[in-house]
Amino acid sequence: MPPIKMLALDLDGTLAVDNNQVLPATRSALQKLHETGVEVVIATGRRFRTTKFVMENLGFNVYAVCNGGALVKTPHAKTYHKTTYSSSQLADVVGVARESKLALIGQRDEDNRGGPDFVIDDAIPWSDAIHGYFDGNGAWGRKGDLPAQEPEILITATFGDEQQLKTLCCNIHRAFPETFETITVPQLGSKHWYCEISLANITKWHGLNKLASLFGISSASICAVGDQFNDLPMLREAGHGVVMGNGDKALCAHAKFVCGNHDEDGLLDVVEYIHKHNDQAGQ
């Protein structure tokens, strides 16, 4: 059996706890694992600016798959890879969202480049959740006619109640089958739900594959850890998929095992598993 050479970690509900912190015991164990030659990487739906907060608190250099797989960043904030919407794809998905009375957020790769991280479509009235998002992040975003933006949108997203977002997803898939992928998950710490719309081939696994090729690592040598359905592609495709104890129980069928909760140093179970596996692989 091949050794595990890469550990891919989701952030929210997996690695990060409150205020973008990493628990001290988890941080120490991950750093020691990294020093043995295992590439520890982040795989998140977050944009890079907020991913950086956790990267800095982790305390050692890591690559990051951001925006659900559409963007891959080096430890020094350089863009290694990105996949963006075409102008027509952006117009298509915004049109469906407007018909559903939902304003879309278009995420961009602009951190350290001087432009906005995101643009929120202002052609229709915003929900309270969108207003809240802009109020909390407006320093790095702007409002405008989303389809009129240059074709640098990585993913689009919005907030709403569960049924409203599921209806949006159905409408998108009905209008543009095989073009887009959607995922709807609860927004942590809120009554709202979050919907992310990416191009059909863009998942966290897509981004991880770019890094696996860079490092010459096979899928059998990757361990991926997550807690929600946007983690499913990497849990299913990695040689070793692990679900957090606080994660969605429906994911368990796709995992090697379930570790402890993210806010109780559950990742220590994963680090121990990798050490044991690699010791056996080296015998």
JOWORA-V167107 format. One record per pair of residues at least 12 apart in sequence whose C-alpha atoms are under 6 Angstrom apart, sorted by sequence separation. I is the first residue (numbers start at 1). J is the second residue. D is the distance in whole Angstrom. If there is no record, write none. Layout:
I_J_D, I_J_D
This chain:
63_75_5, 70_82_5, 106_118_5, 183_195_6, 62_75_5, 70_83_5, 106_119_5, 183_196_5, 242_255_5, 245_258_6, 61_75_5, 105_119_6, 182_196_6, 241_255_5, 242_256_6, 244_258_6, 245_259_5, 105_120_4, 182_197_5, 223_238_6, 241_256_5, 242_257_5, 243_258_5, 244_259_5, 245_260_5, 246_261_5, 104_120_6, 181_197_6, 222_238_5, 227_243_6, 242_258_6, 244_260_6, 245_261_5, 104_121_6, 181_198_5, 222_239_6, 223_240_4, 224_241_5, 225_242_5, 226_243_5, 227_244_5, 244_261_6, 48_66_6, 103_121_5, 180_198_6, 181_199_6, 221_239_6, 223_241_6, 225_243_6, 236_254_6, 47_66_6, 180_199_4, 181_200_5, 219_238_5, 220_239_4, 46_66_6, 47_67_5, 180_200_4, 219_239_6, 227_247_4, 228_248_6, 41_62_5, 43_64_6, 45_66_6, 46_67_5, 122_143_6, 179_200_5, 227_248_6, 41_63_5, 42_64_5, 43_65_5, 44_66_5, 45_67_4, 119_141_6, 122_144_5, 41_64_6, 42_65_6, 45_68_4, 117_140_6, 118_141_5, 119_142_5, 120_143_5, 121_144_5, 122_145_6, 44_68_6, 116_140_5, 117_141_6, 119_143_5, 121_145_5, 116_141_5, 121_146_5, 205_233_6, 205_234_5, 27_58_6, 161_192_6, 162_193_6, 6_38_5, 10_42_6, 160_192_6, 161_193_6, 5_38_5, 6_39_5, 7_40_5, 8_41_5, 9_42_5, 10_43_5, 11_44_6, 160_193_5, 6_40_6, 8_42_6, 9_43_6, 10_44_5, 20_54_5, 159_193_6, 159_194_5, 158_195_5, 157_195_5, 157_196_4, 157_197_6, 156_197_5, 155_197_6, 155_198_5, 108_153_5, 107_153_6, 108_154_6, 106_153_6, 107_154_6, 107_155_6, 106_156_5, 105_156_5, 105_157_5, 104_157_6, 105_158_6, 104_158_5, 91_147_5, 90_147_6, 87_151_5, 86_151_6, 84_152_6, 85_153_6, 84_153_5, 84_154_4, 70_154_6, 69_202_6, 69_203_5, 68_203_6, 69_204_4, 68_204_5, 69_206_6, 69_207_4, 65_207_6, 14_226_6, 5_221_5, 6_222_5, 7_223_5, 8_224_5, 9_225_5, 10_226_5, 4_221_4, 7_224_6, 3_221_6, 4_222_6, 26_265_6, 14_262_5, 13_262_6, 3_278_5, 3_281_5, 1_281_6
